[in-house]
């Protein structure tokens, strides 16, 4: 049995980068929802926060969906 350490390291690095990116985008989406709630309490619409949250969560769903597609295909 021969292990290709370069390929294993490459997969590990890509996985770490993907986790950091999707976690950051999700956190930014949660921050957008929090900004909307704060704006609504202040009497404004909070549309910017909601838009940011929807876009961030859509990106998260797209990334996860693409990953599932790659595994299933």
Beta strands, then each sheet from edge to edge (+ up, - down):
end
